[in-house]
Amino acid sequence: MGVSLQSENNEQVKEEIPVLDLGPFFSGEAGAAEKLAAELCYAQENIGFYFVTNHGVPMD
């Protein structure tokens, strides 16, 4: 999903909303925690929000 953002010099920038998949982390894949941490850090520092998938929270 794309979103238009304003940059510091007032230019419009197209960014993708990051999707963080917790599935590999919960299944114990090697390196999943480090990968997820890096993705989360990037999303919070550069975009400000993100989607989370495979979190285990029921839809209802």
N, C-alpha and C positions, 0 to 999 in steps of 0.2 A: 504494500500500500504506500503510495507516495504522498508527500505533504510539501507544501510550499512554505518556506521559512524566510525571514528577513535576516540577512547577514549583518555584521557589524558596520559595514560601509553602505548599508541600506540597499543592497542588491538582493533580488529574489533568488533563493537557492532551493533546488529540488532535493529532498532527502527521502530515503525510505525509512519507514517506522520499523525499528528492529524487532524481530521475533525471537524470543529466547525460549529454546526448547529444553525443558527440565528433564525430559525422558532419559537421555544418556547419563545424566547425573544420578537420577534415582535408580537406574539399573546397574550402576557401579562401573561404567565404562572407564577404562584407563584414560587419564587426562581430561575427563569431562568437567571436573570441578574447576580446573585452571582455565579451560576454554570458556565455561560459563561465566567465571569471574571477569575475564577479559571482555566478553561481550556485554556484560552488565555495566562494567566501568565505562566502556565506550558509550553505551546508550545513555547513561546518566550524565556524563560529562559533555557529550556533543549533541544529543537530541533532546533529552529531558523526559522522555517517556518511552514505553516499549510495550509489546504484547508478550504474554507468557503462555506457552502451550505445554501440554503434558504435565500439568501441575498437580493433578490428582484431586482437585476440588470439583465436586459434582456440579452439573449445570443447574440443578434445582436447588 
